[in-house]
């Protein structure tokens, strides 16, 4: 009996310990479940905050890239504007040079025409007149005539018969 009592006491003790350990385990599991739920929530919040931080970083990077692109494009537009201005200036200089050259040629042409006109007038003022004094003698006399009379004048002496 003694051994029966002992075995029963041992069974009750073990059952009690198991019940206590089961209850402790269950309460520990409950705590684990609630802490797992809390840690799951905190890990979800951490993931969300990490995603938000990453999104902010990406947005900042995109904004930085846009600004850099804008600076590059404005630099290119400025270079193109300078190149266009240089081209326009070069064309304007070329046109001015051509006009100047044409004007010089026109002045030279007018000077040549004026010189030719003066020479023609000088020739027409000094005309050659031929006079006959005797049938065998001819005398050439240069005579200045007015500008309005431009034909050559020939003066002949009355013809006299040679044998008389």
ZATOR-793992 format. One record per residue (C-alpha): chain; y, z, x. Coordinates in steps of 0.2 Angstrom, whole numbers, padded with zeros to 4 digits, always signed. Example, Ala and Ser with C-alpha at 12.3 -4.5 7.8 and 13.67 -1.06 7.14 Angstrom:
('A'; (-0022; +0039; +0062))
('A'; (-0005; +0036; +0068))
//
This chain:
('A'; (+0000; +0000; +0000))
('A'; (+0011; +0004; +0013))
('A'; (+0009; -0014; +0020))
('A'; (+0011; -0021; +0003))
('A'; (+0028; -0011; +0001))
('A'; (+0033; -0017; +0018))
('A'; (+0029; -0035; +0014))
('A'; (+0039; -0033; -0002))
('A'; (+0054; -0025; +0006))
('A'; (+0053; -0038; +0019))
('A'; (+0053; -0052; +0006))
('A'; (+0067; -0044; -0003))
('A'; (+0077; -0042; +0013))
('A'; (+0074; -0060; +0018))
('A'; (+0079; -0066; +0000))
('A'; (+0094; -0055; +0001))
('A'; (+0099; -0062; +0017))
('A'; (+0096; -0079; +0012))
('A'; (+0106; -0076; -0004))
('A'; (+0120; -0069; +0006))
('A'; (+0119; -0083; +0019))
('A'; (+0118; -0096; +0005))
('A'; (+0133; -0089; -0004))
('A'; (+0142; -0088; +0013))
('A'; (+0136; -0106; +0016))
('A'; (+0142; -0111; -0001))
('A'; (+0158; -0103; +0001))
('A'; (+0160; -0110; +0018))
('A'; (+0155; -0127; +0011))
('A'; (+0169; -0124; -0002))
('A'; (+0181; -0120; +0012))
('A'; (+0174; -0135; +0021))
('A'; (+0176; -0146; +0006))
('A'; (+0194; -0140; +0003))
('A'; (+0198; -0141; +0021))
('A'; (+0190; -0159; +0022))
('A'; (+0201; -0163; +0007))
('A'; (+0216; -0156; +0015))
('A'; (+0212; -0165; +0031))
('A'; (+0208; -0181; +0022))
('A'; (+0225; -0179; +0014))
('A'; (+0234; -0175; +0030))
('A'; (+0225; -0190; +0039))
('A'; (+0230; -0201; +0024))
('A'; (+0248; -0195; +0026))
('A'; (+0247; -0197; +0045))
('A'; (+0240; -0215; +0043))
('A'; (+0254; -0219; +0030))
('A'; (+0267; -0211; +0042))
('A'; (+0260; -0221; +0056))
('A'; (+0260; -0237; +0046))
('A'; (+0278; -0233; +0041))
('A'; (+0283; -0230; +0059))
('A'; (+0274; -0246; +0064))
('A'; (+0283; -0256; +0050))
('A'; (+0300; -0249; +0056))
('A'; (+0296; -0254; +0074))
('A'; (+0291; -0271; +0068))
('A'; (+0306; -0273; +0058))
('A'; (+0317; -0267; +0073))
('A'; (+0308; -0280; +0084))
('A'; (+0311; -0294; +0071))
('A'; (+0329; -0289; +0070))
('A'; (+0331; -0289; +0089))
('A'; (+0322; -0306; +0090))
('A'; (+0333; -0313; +0076))
('A'; (+0348; -0307; +0086))
('A'; (+0342; -0315; +0102))
('A'; (+0338; -0331; +0093))
('A'; (+0356; -0331; +0086))
('A'; (+0363; -0328; +0103))
('A'; (+0353; -0342; +0110))
('A'; (+0358; -0354; +0096))
('A'; (+0376; -0350; +0097))
('A'; (+0375; -0353; +0116))
('A'; (+0367; -0370; +0113))
('A'; (+0381; -0374; +0100))
('A'; (+0394; -0369; +0112))
('A'; (+0387; -0380; +0126))
('A'; (+0385; -0395; +0114))
('A'; (+0403; -0392; +0108))
('A'; (+0409; -0392; +0127))
('A'; (+0399; -0408; +0130))
('A'; (+0406; -0416; +0115))
('A'; (+0424; -0411; +0121))
('A'; (+0420; -0418; +0138))
('A'; (+0414; -0434; +0131))
('A'; (+0429; -0436; +0119))
('A'; (+0441; -0432; +0134))
('A'; (+0432; -0445; +0145))
('A'; (+0434; -0458; +0131))
('A'; (+0452; -0454; +0128))
('A'; (+0456; -0456; +0147))
('A'; (+0447; -0472; +0148))
('A'; (+0457; -0479; +0133))
('A'; (+0473; -0473; +0141))
('A'; (+0469; -0481; +0157))
('A'; (+0464; -0497; +0149))
('A'; (+0481; -0497; +0139))
('A'; (+0490; -0493; +0155))
('A'; (+0481; -0508; +0164))
('A'; (+0485; -0519; +0149))
('A'; (+0503; -0514; +0149))
('A'; (+0505; -0518; +0168))
('A'; (+0497; -0535; +0166))
('A'; (+0509; -0538; +0151))
('A'; (+0524; -0533; +0162))
('A'; (+0517; -0544; +0177))
('A'; (+0515; -0559; +0165))
('A'; (+0532; -0557; +0158))
('A'; (+0539; -0556; +0176))
('A'; (+0530; -0572; +0180))
('A'; (+0536; -0581; +0164))
('A'; (+0554; -0575; +0168))
('A'; (+0553; -0581; +0186))
('A'; (+0546; -0598; +0180))
('A'; (+0560; -0600; +0167))
('A'; (+0573; -0596; +0180))
('A'; (+0566; -0609; +0192))
('A'; (+0565; -0622; +0178))
('A'; (+0584; -0618; +0174))
('A'; (+0589; -0619; +0192))
('A'; (+0580; -0636; +0193))
('A'; (+0588; -0642; +0177))
('A'; (+0606; -0636; +0183))
('A'; (+0604; -0646; +0199))
('A'; (+0601; -0663; +0194))
('A'; (+0601; -0678; +0206))
('A'; (+0613; -0692; +0202))
('A'; (+0612; -0709; +0210))
('A'; (+0627; -0720; +0213))
('A'; (+0627; -0739; +0219))
('A'; (+0642; -0743; +0229))
('A'; (+0636; -0760; +0234))
('A'; (+0621; -0770; +0230))
('A'; (+0612; -0765; +0246))
('A'; (+0618; -0747; +0247))
('A'; (+0613; -0733; +0236))
('A'; (+0620; -0715; +0238))
('A'; (+0612; -0700; +0231))
('A'; (+0624; -0686; +0225))
('A'; (+0618; -0669; +0219))
('A'; (+0629; -0663; +0205))
('A'; (+0628; -0648; +0194))
('A'; (+0628; -0651; +0176))
('A'; (+0630; -0639; +0161))
('A'; (+0614; -0632; +0154))
('A'; (+0616; -0641; +0138))
('A'; (+0615; -0658; +0146))
('A'; (+0599; -0660; +0154))
('A'; (+0596; -0678; +0156))
('A'; (+0598; -0687; +0173))
('A'; (+0614; -0697; +0175))
('A'; (+0614; -0713; +0185))
('A'; (+0631; -0721; +0189))
('A'; (+0631; -0739; +0193))
('A'; (+0645; -0749; +0201))
('A'; (+0650; -0765; +0192))
('A'; (+0640; -0779; +0200))
('A'; (+0649; -0791; +0210))
('A'; (+0642; -0807; +0215))
('A'; (+0637; -0808; +0233))
('A'; (+0643; -0825; +0237))
('A'; (+0660; -0824; +0231))
//
